[in-house]
Amino acid sequence: MTQEVVLDILRQALKTAVLLSAPLLLFGLVVGVITNIFQAVTQLSETTLAVVPKFAAMFLALLLFSPWMLDVITDFTIQLFENIPAAVR
């Protein structure tokens, strides 16, 4: 297994990790910004008001994107297993 093969596998793994985490992070970011704007306008500094909507949005994103996420991670794993014989040589 050469250095290029290891770096290519690492690049693919990082790309997959970013793809899988992006929907959750984006939903959390958007809801967090909206919540922070609401808190700034109303001058409320309630901690649960900042945290609970983010968790709910991220859970909703997980429900919406879980079939796609499962497809992405399954494709990556199948590709990784199929390339084992070529990587071992």
PyMOL Python script that loads the backbone (N, CA, C, O; Angstrom):
from pymol import cmd

cmd.read_pdbstr("""\
ATOM      1  N   MET A   1       0.851  -1.165   0.000  1.00  0.00           N
ATOM      2  CA  MET A   1       0.000   0.000   0.000  1.00  0.00           C
ATOM      3  C   MET A   1       0.903   1.236   0.000  1.00  0.00           C
ATOM      4  O   MET A   1       1.703   1.445   0.913  1.00  0.00           O
ATOM      5  N   THR A   2       0.756   2.025  -1.022  1.00  0.00           N
ATOM      6  CA  THR A   2       1.632   3.178  -1.156  1.00  0.00           C
ATOM      7  C   THR A   2       1.041   4.382  -0.408  1.00  0.00           C
ATOM      8  O   THR A   2      -0.102   4.373   0.048  1.00  0.00           O
ATOM      9  N   GLN A   3       1.863   5.390  -0.312  1.00  0.00           N
ATOM     10  CA  GLN A   3       1.453   6.603   0.376  1.00  0.00           C
ATOM     11  C   GLN A   3       0.304   7.305  -0.360  1.00  0.00           C
ATOM     12  O   GLN A   3      -0.577   7.894   0.267  1.00  0.00           O
ATOM     13  N   GLU A   4       0.323   7.236  -1.687  1.00  0.00           N
ATOM     14  CA  GLU A   4      -0.730   7.870  -2.475  1.00  0.00           C
ATOM     15  C   GLU A   4      -2.080   7.211  -2.236  1.00  0.00           C
ATOM     16  O   GLU A   4      -3.104   7.893  -2.176  1.00  0.00           O
ATOM     17  N   VAL A   5      -2.087   5.887  -2.099  1.00  0.00           N
ATOM     18  CA  VAL A   5      -3.332   5.163  -1.860  1.00  0.00           C
ATOM     19  C   VAL A   5      -3.907   5.546  -0.496  1.00  0.00           C
ATOM     20  O   VAL A   5      -5.109   5.775  -0.360  1.00  0.00           O
ATOM     21  N   VAL A   6      -3.043   5.612   0.502  1.00  0.00           N
ATOM     22  CA  VAL A   6      -3.499   5.978   1.848  1.00  0.00           C
ATOM     23  C   VAL A   6      -4.056   7.402   1.856  1.00  0.00           C
ATOM     24  O   VAL A   6      -5.096   7.664   2.460  1.00  0.00           O
ATOM     25  N   LEU A   7      -3.360   8.314   1.185  1.00  0.00           N
ATOM     26  CA  LEU A   7      -3.830   9.695   1.127  1.00  0.00           C
ATOM     27  C   LEU A   7      -5.147   9.817   0.355  1.00  0.00           C
ATOM     28  O   LEU A   7      -5.995  10.639   0.701  1.00  0.00           O
ATOM     29  N   ASP A   8      -5.316   9.006  -0.682  1.00  0.00           N
ATOM     30  CA  ASP A   8      -6.569   9.021  -1.435  1.00  0.00           C
ATOM     31  C   ASP A   8      -7.728   8.501  -0.585  1.00  0.00           C
ATOM     32  O   ASP A   8      -8.826   9.057  -0.626  1.00  0.00           O
ATOM     33  N   ILE A   9      -7.491   7.448   0.175  1.00  0.00           N
ATOM     34  CA  ILE A   9      -8.528   6.918   1.068  1.00  0.00           C
ATOM     35  C   ILE A   9      -8.870   7.952   2.136  1.00  0.00           C
ATOM     36  O   ILE A   9     -10.042   8.148   2.461  1.00  0.00           O
ATOM     37  N   LEU A  10      -7.854   8.612   2.681  1.00  0.00           N
ATOM     38  CA  LEU A  10      -8.095   9.645   3.685  1.00  0.00           C
ATOM     39  C   LEU A  10      -8.881  10.812   3.093  1.00  0.00           C
ATOM     40  O   LEU A  10      -9.773  11.354   3.746  1.00  0.00           O
ATOM     41  N   ARG A  11      -8.555  11.199   1.860  1.00  0.00           N
ATOM     42  CA  ARG A  11      -9.275  12.292   1.204  1.00  0.00           C
ATOM     43  C   ARG A  11     -10.739  11.919   1.000  1.00  0.00           C
ATOM     44  O   ARG A  11     -11.631  12.732   1.244  1.00  0.00           O
ATOM     45  N   GLN A  12     -10.984  10.690   0.552  1.00  0.00           N
ATOM     46  CA  GLN A  12     -12.361  10.237   0.349  1.00  0.00           C
ATOM     47  C   GLN A  12     -13.127  10.164   1.678  1.00  0.00           C
ATOM     48  O   GLN A  12     -14.311  10.497   1.735  1.00  0.00           O
ATOM     49  N   ALA A  13     -12.450   9.729   2.735  1.00  0.00           N
ATOM     50  CA  ALA A  13     -13.099   9.642   4.050  1.00  0.00           C
ATOM     51  C   ALA A  13     -13.456  11.028   4.575  1.00  0.00           C
ATOM     52  O   ALA A  13     -14.544  11.222   5.117  1.00  0.00           O
ATOM     53  N   LEU A  14     -12.561  11.985   4.421  1.00  0.00           N
ATOM     54  CA  LEU A  14     -12.853  13.343   4.868  1.00  0.00           C
ATOM     55  C   LEU A  14     -13.975  13.976   4.052  1.00  0.00           C
ATOM     56  O   LEU A  14     -14.824  14.684   4.593  1.00  0.00           O
ATOM     57  N   LYS A  15     -13.970  13.716   2.746  1.00  0.00           N
ATOM     58  CA  LYS A  15     -15.044  14.231   1.885  1.00  0.00           C
ATOM     59  C   LYS A  15     -16.385  13.643   2.303  1.00  0.00           C
ATOM     60  O   LYS A  15     -17.390  14.353   2.347  1.00  0.00           O
ATOM     61  N   THR A  16     -16.404  12.364   2.608  1.00  0.00           N
ATOM     62  CA  THR A  16     -17.630  11.704   3.047  1.00  0.00           C
ATOM     63  C   THR A  16     -18.093  12.260   4.387  1.00  0.00           C
ATOM     64  O   THR A  16     -19.287  12.479   4.591  1.00  0.00           O
ATOM     65  N   ALA A  17     -17.158  12.487   5.297  1.00  0.00           N
ATOM     66  CA  ALA A  17     -17.512  13.034   6.605  1.00  0.00           C
ATOM     67  C   ALA A  17     -18.104  14.435   6.479  1.00  0.00           C
ATOM     68  O   ALA A  17     -19.068  14.768   7.169  1.00  0.00           O
ATOM     69  N   VAL A  18     -17.537  15.246   5.609  1.00  0.00           N
ATOM     70  CA  VAL A  18     -18.072  16.600   5.395  1.00  0.00           C
ATOM     71  C   VAL A  18     -19.456  16.533   4.765  1.00  0.00           C
ATOM     72  O   VAL A  18     -20.357  17.273   5.160  1.00  0.00           O
ATOM     73  N   LEU A  19     -19.627  15.652   3.791  1.00  0.00           N
ATOM     74  CA  LEU A  19     -20.943  15.504   3.154  1.00  0.00           C
ATOM     75  C   LEU A  19     -22.003  15.046   4.149  1.00  0.00           C
ATOM     76  O   LEU A  19     -23.145  15.504   4.096  1.00  0.00           O
ATOM     77  N   LEU A  20     -21.635  14.153   5.048  1.00  0.00           N
ATOM     78  CA  LEU A  20     -22.600  13.634   6.005  1.00  0.00           C
ATOM     79  C   LEU A  20     -22.952  14.652   7.088  1.00  0.00           C
ATOM     80  O   LEU A  20     -24.086  14.680   7.567  1.00  0.00           O
ATOM     81  N   SER A  21     -22.001  15.476   7.471  1.00  0.00           N
ATOM     82  CA  SER A  21     -22.264  16.426   8.552  1.00  0.00           C
ATOM     83  C   SER A  21     -22.843  17.750   8.056  1.00  0.00           C
ATOM     84  O   SER A  21     -23.414  18.495   8.853  1.00  0.00           O
ATOM     85  N   ALA A  22     -22.715  18.063   6.777  1.00  0.00           N
ATOM     86  CA  ALA A  22     -23.140  19.362   6.256  1.00  0.00           C
ATOM     87  C   ALA A  22     -24.624  19.669   6.478  1.00  0.00           C
ATOM     88  O   ALA A  22     -24.935  20.768   6.937  1.00  0.00           O
ATOM     89  N   PRO A  23     -25.552  18.763   6.179  1.00  0.00           N
ATOM     90  CA  PRO A  23     -26.963  19.113   6.385  1.00  0.00           C
ATOM     91  C   PRO A  23     -27.298  19.425   7.846  1.00  0.00           C
ATOM     92  O   PRO A  23     -28.034  20.371   8.127  1.00  0.00           O
ATOM     93  N   LEU A  24     -26.761  18.637   8.765  1.00  0.00           N
ATOM     94  CA  LEU A  24     -27.037  18.874  10.179  1.00  0.00           C
ATOM     95  C   LEU A  24     -26.463  20.204  10.630  1.00  0.00           C
ATOM     96  O   LEU A  24     -27.125  20.974  11.327  1.00  0.00           O
ATOM     97  N   LEU A  25     -25.233  20.467  10.232  1.00  0.00           N
ATOM     98  CA  LEU A  25     -24.596  21.716  10.634  1.00  0.00           C
ATOM     99  C   LEU A  25     -25.274  22.929  10.024  1.00  0.00           C
ATOM    100  O   LEU A  25     -25.412  23.959  10.685  1.00  0.00           O
ATOM    101  N   LEU A  26     -25.695  22.822   8.780  1.00  0.00           N
ATOM    102  CA  LEU A  26     -26.368  23.950   8.138  1.00  0.00           C
ATOM    103  C   LEU A  26     -27.721  24.237   8.786  1.00  0.00           C
ATOM    104  O   LEU A  26     -28.063  25.399   9.005  1.00  0.00           O
ATOM    105  N   PHE A  27     -28.490  23.201   9.095  1.00  0.00           N
ATOM    106  CA  PHE A  27     -29.764  23.413   9.779  1.00  0.00           C
ATOM    107  C   PHE A  27     -29.528  24.052  11.146  1.00  0.00           C
ATOM    108  O   PHE A  27     -30.235  24.985  11.526  1.00  0.00           O
ATOM    109  N   GLY A  28     -28.536  23.552  11.885  1.00  0.00           N
ATOM    110  CA  GLY A  28     -28.221  24.124  13.188  1.00  0.00           C
ATOM    111  C   GLY A  28     -27.747  25.560  13.090  1.00  0.00           C
ATOM    112  O   GLY A  28     -28.085  26.387  13.937  1.00  0.00           O
ATOM    113  N   LEU A  29     -26.965  25.865  12.059  1.00  0.00           N
ATOM    114  CA  LEU A  29     -26.469  27.223  11.863  1.00  0.00           C
ATOM    115  C   LEU A  29     -27.604  28.193  11.561  1.00  0.00           C
ATOM    116  O   LEU A  29     -27.678  29.269  12.155  1.00  0.00           O
ATOM    117  N   VAL A  30     -28.478  27.820  10.649  1.00  0.00           N
ATOM    118  CA  VAL A  30     -29.582  28.710  10.270  1.00  0.00           C
ATOM    119  C   VAL A  30     -30.503  28.962  11.459  1.00  0.00           C
ATOM    120  O   VAL A  30     -30.874  30.105  11.724  1.00  0.00           O
ATOM    121  N   VAL A  31     -30.866  27.919  12.164  1.00  0.00           N
ATOM    122  CA  VAL A  31     -31.750  28.084  13.319  1.00  0.00           C
ATOM    123  C   VAL A  31     -31.041  28.857  14.423  1.00  0.00           C
ATOM    124  O   VAL A  31     -31.675  29.654  15.115  1.00  0.00           O
ATOM    125  N   GLY A  32     -29.754  28.642  14.601  1.00  0.00           N
ATOM    126  CA  GLY A  32     -28.999  29.381  15.604  1.00  0.00           C
ATOM    127  C   GLY A  32     -28.948  30.869  15.307  1.00  0.00           C
ATOM    128  O   GLY A  32     -29.095  31.687  16.214  1.00  0.00           O
ATOM    129  N   VAL A  33     -28.742  31.226  14.054  1.00  0.00           N
ATOM    130  CA  VAL A  33     -28.713  32.643  13.680  1.00  0.00           C
ATOM    131  C   VAL A  33     -30.087  33.277  13.899  1.00  0.00           C
ATOM    132  O   VAL A  33     -30.188  34.378  14.440  1.00  0.00           O
ATOM    133  N   ILE A  34     -31.138  32.580  13.477  1.00  0.00           N
ATOM    134  CA  ILE A  34     -32.493  33.113  13.668  1.00  0.00           C
ATOM    135  C   ILE A  34     -32.796  33.276  15.160  1.00  0.00           C
ATOM    136  O   ILE A  34     -33.363  34.287  15.574  1.00  0.00           O
ATOM    137  N   THR A  35     -32.423  32.293  15.954  1.00  0.00           N
ATOM    138  CA  THR A  35     -32.654  32.363  17.396  1.00  0.00           C
ATOM    139  C   THR A  35     -31.862  33.499  18.030  1.00  0.00           C
ATOM    140  O   THR A  35     -32.383  34.213  18.887  1.00  0.00           O
ATOM    141  N   ASN A  36     -30.625  33.673  17.623  1.00  0.00           N
ATOM    142  CA  ASN A  36     -29.809  34.756  18.172  1.00  0.00           C
ATOM    143  C   ASN A  36     -30.356  36.124  17.784  1.00  0.00           C
ATOM    144  O   ASN A  36     -30.332  37.052  18.593  1.00  0.00           O
ATOM    145  N   ILE A  37     -30.845  36.258  16.563  1.00  0.00           N
ATOM    146  CA  ILE A  37     -31.464  37.528  16.161  1.00  0.00           C
ATOM    147  C   ILE A  37     -32.708  37.787  17.003  1.00  0.00           C
ATOM    148  O   ILE A  37     -32.927  38.908  17.462  1.00  0.00           O
ATOM    149  N   PHE A  38     -33.517  36.757  17.207  1.00  0.00           N
ATOM    150  CA  PHE A  38     -34.715  36.895  18.047  1.00  0.00           C
ATOM    151  C   PHE A  38     -34.346  37.297  19.465  1.00  0.00           C
ATOM    152  O   PHE A  38     -34.995  38.160  20.057  1.00  0.00           O
ATOM    153  N   GLN A  39     -33.294  36.671  20.021  1.00  0.00           N
ATOM    154  CA  GLN A  39     -32.864  37.005  21.372  1.00  0.00           C
ATOM    155  C   GLN A  39     -32.321  38.429  21.447  1.00  0.00           C
ATOM    156  O   GLN A  39     -32.542  39.116  22.444  1.00  0.00           O
ATOM    157  N   ALA A  40     -31.625  38.877  20.428  1.00  0.00           N
ATOM    158  CA  ALA A  40     -31.089  40.239  20.432  1.00  0.00           C
ATOM    159  C   ALA A  40     -32.203  41.267  20.330  1.00  0.00           C
ATOM    160  O   ALA A  40     -32.143  42.312  20.977  1.00  0.00           O
ATOM    161  N   VAL A  41     -33.211  40.984  19.530  1.00  0.00           N
ATOM    162  CA  VAL A  41     -34.315  41.926  19.353  1.00  0.00           C
ATOM    163  C   VAL A  41     -35.154  42.017  20.624  1.00  0.00           C
ATOM    164  O   VAL A  41     -35.543  43.108  21.040  1.00  0.00           O
ATOM    165  N   THR A  42     -35.430  40.873  21.237  1.00  0.00           N
ATOM    166  CA  THR A  42     -36.293  40.861  22.419  1.00  0.00           C
ATOM    167  C   THR A  42     -35.513  40.983  23.724  1.00  0.00           C
ATOM    168  O   THR A  42     -36.124  41.090  24.787  1.00  0.00           O
ATOM    169  N   GLN A  43     -34.213  40.971  23.676  1.00  0.00           N
ATOM    170  CA  GLN A  43     -33.315  41.045  24.838  1.00  0.00           C
ATOM    171  C   GLN A  43     -33.568  39.919  25.834  1.00  0.00           C
ATOM    172  O   GLN A  43     -33.462  40.111  27.045  1.00  0.00           O
ATOM    173  N   LEU A  44     -33.901  38.755  25.315  1.00  0.00           N
ATOM    174  CA  LEU A  44     -34.020  37.558  26.145  1.00  0.00           C
ATOM    175  C   LEU A  44     -32.683  36.835  26.153  1.00  0.00           C
ATOM    176  O   LEU A  44     -32.041  36.690  25.112  1.00  0.00           O
ATOM    177  N   SER A  45     -32.269  36.386  27.316  1.00  0.00           N
ATOM    178  CA  SER A  45     -31.001  35.656  27.387  1.00  0.00           C
ATOM    179  C   SER A  45     -31.215  34.281  28.009  1.00  0.00           C
ATOM    180  O   SER A  45     -30.442  33.838  28.859  1.00  0.00           O
ATOM    181  N   GLU A  46     -32.252  33.632  27.579  1.00  0.00           N
ATOM    182  CA  GLU A  46     -32.577  32.299  28.078  1.00  0.00           C
ATOM    183  C   GLU A  46     -31.739  31.254  27.339  1.00  0.00           C
ATOM    184  O   GLU A  46     -31.737  31.214  26.109  1.00  0.00           O
ATOM    185  N   THR A  47     -31.039  30.421  28.082  1.00  0.00           N
ATOM    186  CA  THR A  47     -30.158  29.417  27.485  1.00  0.00           C
ATOM    187  C   THR A  47     -30.946  28.362  26.718  1.00  0.00           C
ATOM    188  O   THR A  47     -30.540  27.940  25.635  1.00  0.00           O
ATOM    189  N   THR A  48     -32.060  27.942  27.277  1.00  0.00           N
ATOM    190  CA  THR A  48     -32.841  26.903  26.591  1.00  0.00           C
ATOM    191  C   THR A  48     -33.411  27.404  25.275  1.00  0.00           C
ATOM    192  O   THR A  48     -33.626  26.618  24.352  1.00  0.00           O
ATOM    193  N   LEU A  49     -33.657  28.705  25.179  1.00  0.00           N
ATOM    194  CA  LEU A  49     -34.159  29.272  23.935  1.00  0.00           C
ATOM    195  C   LEU A  49     -33.110  29.186  22.827  1.00  0.00           C
ATOM    196  O   LEU A  49     -33.453  29.151  21.646  1.00  0.00           O
ATOM    197  N   ALA A  50     -31.851  29.151  23.204  1.00  0.00           N
ATOM    198  CA  ALA A  50     -30.786  29.049  22.210  1.00  0.00           C
ATOM    199  C   ALA A  50     -30.492  27.602  21.832  1.00  0.00           C
ATOM    200  O   ALA A  50     -30.123  27.326  20.690  1.00  0.00           O
ATOM    201  N   VAL A  51     -30.648  26.683  22.767  1.00  0.00           N
ATOM    202  CA  VAL A  51     -30.205  25.302  22.552  1.00  0.00           C
ATOM    203  C   VAL A  51     -31.304  24.400  21.986  1.00  0.00           C
ATOM    204  O   VAL A  51     -31.057  23.644  21.047  1.00  0.00           O
ATOM    205  N   VAL A  52     -32.484  24.471  22.535  1.00  0.00           N
ATOM    206  CA  VAL A  52     -33.561  23.545  22.160  1.00  0.00           C
ATOM    207  C   VAL A  52     -33.940  23.647  20.685  1.00  0.00           C
ATOM    208  O   VAL A  52     -34.082  22.612  20.034  1.00  0.00           O
ATOM    209  N   PRO A  53     -34.111  24.854  20.123  1.00  0.00           N
ATOM    210  CA  PRO A  53     -34.435  24.910  18.688  1.00  0.00           C
ATOM    211  C   PRO A  53     -33.331  24.336  17.800  1.00  0.00           C
ATOM    212  O   PRO A  53     -33.621  23.744  16.760  1.00  0.00           O
ATOM    213  N   LYS A  54     -32.075  24.505  18.198  1.00  0.00           N
ATOM    214  CA  LYS A  54     -30.973  23.925  17.403  1.00  0.00           C
ATOM    215  C   LYS A  54     -31.050  22.406  17.412  1.00  0.00           C
ATOM    216  O   LYS A  54     -30.901  21.763  16.373  1.00  0.00           O
ATOM    217  N   PHE A  55     -31.283  21.835  18.588  1.00  0.00           N
ATOM    218  CA  PHE A  55     -31.405  20.376  18.668  1.00  0.00           C
ATOM    219  C   PHE A  55     -32.585  19.880  17.840  1.00  0.00           C
ATOM    220  O   PHE A  55     -32.485  18.871  17.142  1.00  0.00           O
ATOM    221  N   ALA A  56     -33.696  20.592  17.925  1.00  0.00           N
ATOM    222  CA  ALA A  56     -34.882  20.190  17.164  1.00  0.00           C
ATOM    223  C   ALA A  56     -34.614  20.278  15.659  1.00  0.00           C
ATOM    224  O   ALA A  56     -35.004  19.386  14.905  1.00  0.00           O
ATOM    225  N   ALA A  57     -33.950  21.350  15.223  1.00  0.00           N
ATOM    226  CA  ALA A  57     -33.646  21.500  13.793  1.00  0.00           C
ATOM    227  C   ALA A  57     -32.680  20.426  13.324  1.00  0.00           C
ATOM    228  O   ALA A  57     -32.833  19.885  12.229  1.00  0.00           O
ATOM    229  N   MET A  58     -31.688  20.118  14.147  1.00  0.00           N
ATOM    230  CA  MET A  58     -30.726  19.089  13.749  1.00  0.00           C
ATOM    231  C   MET A  58     -31.377  17.712  13.725  1.00  0.00           C
ATOM    232  O   MET A  58     -31.041  16.882  12.880  1.00  0.00           O
ATOM    233  N   PHE A  59     -32.299  17.465  14.640  1.00  0.00           N
ATOM    234  CA  PHE A  59     -33.031  16.197  14.625  1.00  0.00           C
ATOM    235  C   PHE A  59     -33.914  16.097  13.388  1.00  0.00           C
ATOM    236  O   PHE A  59     -34.005  15.037  12.769  1.00  0.00           O
ATOM    237  N   LEU A  60     -34.568  17.207  13.029  1.00  0.00           N
ATOM    238  CA  LEU A  60     -35.382  17.238  11.809  1.00  0.00           C
ATOM    239  C   LEU A  60     -34.515  16.995  10.574  1.00  0.00           C
ATOM    240  O   LEU A  60     -34.908  16.255   9.673  1.00  0.00           O
ATOM    241  N   ALA A  61     -33.341  17.616  10.534  1.00  0.00           N
ATOM    242  CA  ALA A  61     -32.424  17.396   9.410  1.00  0.00           C
ATOM    243  C   ALA A  61     -31.982  15.943   9.354  1.00  0.00           C
ATOM    244  O   ALA A  61     -31.861  15.368   8.273  1.00  0.00           O
ATOM    245  N   LEU A  62     -31.742  15.353  10.507  1.00  0.00           N
ATOM    246  CA  LEU A  62     -31.349  13.942  10.540  1.00  0.00           C
ATOM    247  C   LEU A  62     -32.461  13.052   9.999  1.00  0.00           C
ATOM    248  O   LEU A  62     -32.194  12.101   9.265  1.00  0.00           O
ATOM    249  N   LEU A  63     -33.694  13.354  10.355  1.00  0.00           N
ATOM    250  CA  LEU A  63     -34.824  12.579   9.830  1.00  0.00           C
ATOM    251  C   LEU A  63     -34.982  12.763   8.326  1.00  0.00           C
ATOM    252  O   LEU A  63     -35.249  11.802   7.604  1.00  0.00           O
ATOM    253  N   LEU A  64     -34.819  14.000   7.852  1.00  0.00           N
ATOM    254  CA  LEU A  64     -34.997  14.271   6.431  1.00  0.00           C
ATOM    255  C   LEU A  64     -33.878  13.693   5.571  1.00  0.00           C
ATOM    256  O   LEU A  64     -34.134  13.168   4.488  1.00  0.00           O
ATOM    257  N   PHE A  65     -32.652  13.788   6.046  1.00  0.00           N
ATOM    258  CA  PHE A  65     -31.504  13.416   5.233  1.00  0.00           C
ATOM    259  C   PHE A  65     -30.944  12.029   5.536  1.00  0.00           C
ATOM    260  O   PHE A  65     -29.967  11.620   4.910  1.00  0.00           O
ATOM    261  N   SER A  66     -31.528  11.303   6.468  1.00  0.00           N
ATOM    262  CA  SER A  66     -30.964   9.996   6.820  1.00  0.00           C
ATOM    263  C   SER A  66     -30.950   8.993   5.657  1.00  0.00           C
ATOM    264  O   SER A  66     -29.984   8.237   5.558  1.00  0.00           O
ATOM    265  N   PRO A  67     -31.946   8.936   4.781  1.00  0.00           N
ATOM    266  CA  PRO A  67     -31.823   7.997   3.648  1.00  0.00           C
ATOM    267  C   PRO A  67     -30.643   8.359   2.732  1.00  0.00           C
ATOM    268  O   PRO A  67     -29.899   7.482   2.292  1.00  0.00           O
ATOM    269  N   TRP A  68     -30.483   9.646   2.453  1.00  0.00           N
ATOM    270  CA  TRP A  68     -29.358  10.078   1.617  1.00  0.00           C
ATOM    271  C   TRP A  68     -28.026   9.812   2.325  1.00  0.00           C
ATOM    272  O   TRP A  68     -27.066   9.367   1.696  1.00  0.00           O
ATOM    273  N   MET A  69     -27.970  10.082   3.619  1.00  0.00           N
ATOM    274  CA  MET A  69     -26.738   9.851   4.385  1.00  0.00           C
ATOM    275  C   MET A  69     -26.376   8.361   4.391  1.00  0.00           C
ATOM    276  O   MET A  69     -25.207   7.995   4.276  1.00  0.00           O
ATOM    277  N   LEU A  70     -27.381   7.526   4.524  1.00  0.00           N
ATOM    278  CA  LEU A  70     -27.152   6.081   4.505  1.00  0.00           C
ATOM    279  C   LEU A  70     -26.618   5.635   3.147  1.00  0.00           C
ATOM    280  O   LEU A  70     -25.730   4.785   3.082  1.00  0.00           O
ATOM    281  N   ASP A  71     -27.144   6.193   2.075  1.00  0.00           N
ATOM    282  CA  ASP A  71     -26.644   5.880   0.733  1.00  0.00           C
ATOM    283  C   ASP A  71     -25.189   6.309   0.563  1.00  0.00           C
ATOM    284  O   ASP A  71     -24.386   5.568  -0.005  1.00  0.00           O
ATOM    285  N   VAL A  72     -24.847   7.495   1.049  1.00  0.00           N
ATOM    286  CA  VAL A  72     -23.478   8.006   0.909  1.00  0.00           C
ATOM    287  C   VAL A  72     -22.499   7.124   1.673  1.00  0.00           C
ATOM    288  O   VAL A  72     -21.465   6.735   1.129  1.00  0.00           O
ATOM    289  N   ILE A  73     -22.808   6.807   2.916  1.00  0.00           N
ATOM    290  CA  ILE A  73     -21.883   6.004   3.724  1.00  0.00           C
ATOM    291  C   ILE A  73     -21.818   4.566   3.217  1.00  0.00           C
ATOM    292  O   ILE A  73     -20.769   3.927   3.310  1.00  0.00           O
ATOM    293  N   THR A  74     -22.932   4.046   2.680  1.00  0.00           N
ATOM    294  CA  THR A  74     -22.919   2.696   2.117  1.00  0.00           C
ATOM    295  C   THR A  74     -22.065   2.645   0.849  1.00  0.00           C
ATOM    296  O   THR A  74     -21.281   1.715   0.663  1.00  0.00           O
ATOM    297  N   ASP A  75     -22.217   3.636  -0.015  1.00  0.00           N
ATOM    298  CA  ASP A  75     -21.391   3.689  -1.232  1.00  0.00           C
ATOM    299  C   ASP A  75     -19.910   3.801  -0.896  1.00  0.00           C
ATOM    300  O   ASP A  75     -19.080   3.150  -1.530  1.00  0.00           O
ATOM    301  N   PHE A  76     -19.574   4.621   0.094  1.00  0.00           N
ATOM    302  CA  PHE A  76     -18.174   4.764   0.498  1.00  0.00           C
ATOM    303  C   PHE A  76     -17.630   3.444   1.034  1.00  0.00           C
ATOM    304  O   PHE A  76     -16.516   3.044   0.696  1.00  0.00           O
ATOM    305  N   THR A  77     -18.416   2.771   1.867  1.00  0.00           N
ATOM    306  CA  THR A  77     -17.960   1.509   2.451  1.00  0.00           C
ATOM    307  C   THR A  77     -17.804   0.428   1.387  1.00  0.00           C
ATOM    308  O   THR A  77     -16.828  -0.322   1.412  1.00  0.00           O
ATOM    309  N   ILE A  78     -18.746   0.337   0.456  1.00  0.00           N
ATOM    310  CA  ILE A  78     -18.642  -0.654  -0.621  1.00  0.00           C
ATOM    311  C   ILE A  78     -17.415  -0.380  -1.474  1.00  0.00           C
ATOM    312  O   ILE A  78     -16.677  -1.301  -1.823  1.00  0.00           O
ATOM    313  N   GLN A  79     -17.196   0.884  -1.809  1.00  0.00           N
ATOM    314  CA  GLN A  79     -16.020   1.251  -2.601  1.00  0.00           C
ATOM    315  C   GLN A  79     -14.732   0.909  -1.855  1.00  0.00           C
ATOM    316  O   GLN A  79     -13.766   0.439  -2.455  1.00  0.00           O
ATOM    317  N   LEU A  80     -14.726   1.147  -0.555  1.00  0.00           N
ATOM    318  CA  LEU A  80     -13.542   0.834   0.250  1.00  0.00           C
ATOM    319  C   LEU A  80     -13.281  -0.672   0.270  1.00  0.00           C
ATOM    320  O   LEU A  80     -12.138  -1.103   0.118  1.00  0.00           O
ATOM    321  N   PHE A  81     -14.332  -1.474   0.457  1.00  0.00           N
ATOM    322  CA  PHE A  81     -14.168  -2.923   0.475  1.00  0.00           C
ATOM    323  C   PHE A  81     -13.769  -3.473  -0.894  1.00  0.00           C
ATOM    324  O   PHE A  81     -12.989  -4.423  -0.977  1.00  0.00           O
ATOM    325  N   GLU A  82     -14.296  -2.885  -1.962  1.00  0.00           N
ATOM    326  CA  GLU A  82     -13.934  -3.355  -3.301  1.00  0.00           C
ATOM    327  C   GLU A  82     -12.484  -3.030  -3.649  1.00  0.00           C
ATOM    328  O   GLU A  82     -11.873  -3.733  -4.455  1.00  0.00           O
ATOM    329  N   ASN A  83     -11.932  -1.992  -3.063  1.00  0.00           N
ATOM    330  CA  ASN A  83     -10.554  -1.599  -3.356  1.00  0.00           C
ATOM    331  C   ASN A  83      -9.523  -2.241  -2.441  1.00  0.00           C
ATOM    332  O   ASN A  83      -8.332  -1.956  -2.568  1.00  0.00           O
ATOM    333  N   ILE A  84      -9.947  -3.095  -1.526  1.00  0.00           N
ATOM    334  CA  ILE A  84      -8.998  -3.752  -0.620  1.00  0.00           C
ATOM    335  C   ILE A  84      -7.990  -4.618  -1.385  1.00  0.00           C
ATOM    336  O   ILE A  84      -6.797  -4.523  -1.098  1.00  0.00           O
ATOM    337  N   PRO A  85      -8.403  -5.452  -2.337  1.00  0.00           N
ATOM    338  CA  PRO A  85      -7.404  -6.272  -3.043  1.00  0.00           C
ATOM    339  C   PRO A  85      -6.361  -5.418  -3.787  1.00  0.00           C
ATOM    340  O   PRO A  85      -5.184  -5.778  -3.812  1.00  0.00           O
ATOM    341  N   ALA A  86      -6.766  -4.321  -4.378  1.00  0.00           N
ATOM    342  CA  ALA A  86      -5.820  -3.474  -5.095  1.00  0.00           C
ATOM    343  C   ALA A  86      -4.912  -2.726  -4.134  1.00  0.00           C
ATOM    344  O   ALA A  86      -3.759  -2.448  -4.462  1.00  0.00           O
ATOM    345  N   ALA A  87      -5.417  -2.397  -2.954  1.00  0.00           N
ATOM    346  CA  ALA A  87      -4.622  -1.639  -1.990  1.00  0.00           C
ATOM    347  C   ALA A  87      -3.590  -2.504  -1.292  1.00  0.00           C
ATOM    348  O   ALA A  87      -2.549  -2.002  -0.867  1.00  0.00           O
ATOM    349  N   VAL A  88      -3.864  -3.806  -1.165  1.00  0.00           N
ATOM    350  CA  VAL A  88      -2.959  -4.696  -0.435  1.00  0.00           C
ATOM    351  C   VAL A  88      -1.715  -5.026  -1.274  1.00  0.00           C
ATOM    352  O   VAL A  88      -0.644  -5.281  -0.723  1.00  0.00           O
ATOM    353  N   ARG A  89      -1.858  -5.021  -2.587  1.00  0.00           N
ATOM    354  CA  ARG A  89      -0.728  -5.391  -3.458  1.00  0.00           C
ATOM    355  C   ARG A  89       0.421  -4.483  -3.314  1.00  0.00           C
ATOM    356  O   ARG A  89       1.440  -4.668  -3.980  1.00  0.00           O
TER     357      ARG A  89
END
""", "prot")
cmd.dss("prot")
cmd.show_as("cartoon", "prot")
cmd.util.cbc("prot")
cmd.orient("prot")
